[in-house]
Amino acid sequence: MFYKSTRNSNLKVTSAQAIAQGISVDGGLFVPSEIPSISLDEIAKLGAMKYSDRAAYIFSKYLTDFSEVEIRYCTENAYNLQKFSSENIVEISHLFDGTYMLELWHGPTCAFKDMALQILPFLLTTSVKKINCDKKIVILVATSGDTGKAALEGFKDVPGTQIMVFYPEQGVSPMQKRQMTTQEGGNVAVCAIKGNFDDAQNGVKSIFTNDEIKELLDKNSMMFSSANSINWGRLAPQIIYYISSYAELVKNEEISLGEKINIVVPTGNFGNILAAYYAKKMGLPVAKLICASNSNNVLTDFIKTGIYDRNRKFITTISPSMDILISSNLERLLYMLCGEDDAQIKKWFGELAQSGRYEVSDDVKAKLKADFSAGFCTDDETEETIKNIFDKYSYTCDTHTAVAVKVYEEYRKSTGDATKTLIASTASPYKFSASVLKAIEGKAPEIDEYEMVDRLYKLSGFDVPKELLELKNKEERFKTSIDKSEMKEFVLKALGI
Ligand SMILES: *Cc1c(COP(=O)(O)O)cnc(C)c1O
């Protein structure tokens, strides 16, 4: 198997090259040349394995240029009890009547991003070695909260790497800020930007594409790479938990082997739900993929009408990790749905860059509808859902997960579809304690972040992640706050070049 670019079908690279590079030189995203299959027999066998073995098994279908030893080095270093608080790595919790929560937040930073960012540093350093490159990898991240911390935790003290994270000074929750400013590790740097997330992201992009800086890095035997979900090394690990959890449900006799299930995913950049689509295309028995958005409902409209239009107001919500108007990974899906027509993709994404809008063909619209359903919900509905779920099922969910639950309830009401369903639960409620407490108690709590965690513990009974408790006594290491025009200097200084 090899990987090609969504904007150049003739390109052929190995998975190691695709991962090391992050994005193709033509601006396209790397996709596998074919989708490997998995049989029901294989899925049944996975049920008897532990998570890291299931991961190694599935990776071997995609990373065909990696040896078994290389794959196991990655999976075993990532998915273990030093990193995750649950032996199963992910947990499945029965919410009601054939509806299951797929808890993806038992990793060190309490959000689903850990599932990929714990393994990415190993995939990346192995890939770089495999392509005979001995440069130090420099990771730059702009974050609105979850990605930055998960990337820092994944890359901390990984030999051959250095990581720098920029966040908007006023744009992250107090807990998220504390998580980043107390970050440990000898190869990490964190810096606040006086500006919003877009400023941070634009700053990072302009450094990435600055030829002078690239040359300087090259002279010093360094190279940039990407840790966000345009990198195939972040997407592949997400396919695994869908297959793994299906195998788990079969093993626990919650479903029978071959029985189709629906999957609901709270969506932002379209990475997580795309991984579920890959799992389905591999042969996992999946009926509908339900794409849940908050008030930034550009994907809901797209799946319903085939028109992608980002010309709308950006809305700041209580599910900030889904506040996004350009979902990068959609490009991979559309490439598959339009028959790998790279010219067509270039046309649509050119239109998106130019006018912020494109409309797909009737054929693609029909294919979209066959696999996907979509809905969105407002902040008020999100809060109501947190409260309802808490009252009815004694289950506490975070704001992002609540969006998925609400959209699923609406879907089920309007279609009558009672297929058993897995809902991706993407963050621990403790990460968004203020919003969750407000939803349950009806008013905003006037206490500090740690008291909120205490209070939420008394209500929910969920174990408090030790990583969040430990923050209280950690020293603040990174206090620098700079103007966006100073990012370049900051990077060069941190690299000592
Ligand atoms: C990143 C994130 C999402 C969105 O995931 P995508 O892969 O970008 O669609 C949802 N919930 C939480 C908590 C996240 O951190």
The ligand as an SDF file (V2000), in Angstrom:
LIG
                    3D

 15 15  0  0  0  0  0  0  0  0999 V2000
  -11.1050   18.0280   19.0090 C   0  0  0  0  0  0  0  0  0  0  0  0
  -12.3620   17.7550   19.7570 C   0  0  0  0  0  0  0  0  0  0  0  0
  -13.5720   17.4620   19.0740 C   0  0  0  0  0  0  0  0  0  0  0  0
  -13.6900   17.4850   17.5540 C   0  0  0  0  0  0  0  0  0  0  0  0
  -13.0040   16.4500   16.9300 O   0  0  0  0  0  0  0  0  0  0  0  0
  -12.6460   16.5250   15.3500 P   0  0  0  0  0  0  0  0  0  0  0  0
  -11.8140   15.3400   15.0650 O   0  0  0  0  0  0  0  0  0  0  0  0
  -11.8990   17.8280   15.1750 O   0  0  0  0  0  0  0  0  0  0  0  0
  -13.9360   16.5260   14.6020 O   0  0  0  0  0  0  0  0  0  0  0  0
  -14.6870   17.1370   19.8320 C   0  0  0  0  0  0  0  0  0  0  0  0
  -14.6360   17.1440   21.1940 N   0  0  0  0  0  0  0  0  0  0  0  0
  -13.5040   17.4340   21.8680 C   0  0  0  0  0  0  0  0  0  0  0  0
  -13.5350   17.4290   23.3600 C   0  0  0  0  0  0  0  0  0  0  0  0
  -12.3200   17.7450   21.1850 C   0  0  0  0  0  0  0  0  0  0  0  0
  -11.2010   18.0300   21.8720 O   0  0  0  0  0  0  0  0  0  0  0  0
  1  2  1  0
  2  3  1  0
  2 14  2  0
  3  4  1  0
  3 10  2  0
  4  5  1  0
  5  6  1  0
  6  7  2  0
  6  8  1  0
  6  9  1  0
 10 11  1  0
 11 12  2  0
 12 13  1  0
 12 14  1  0
 14 15  1  0
M  END
$$$$
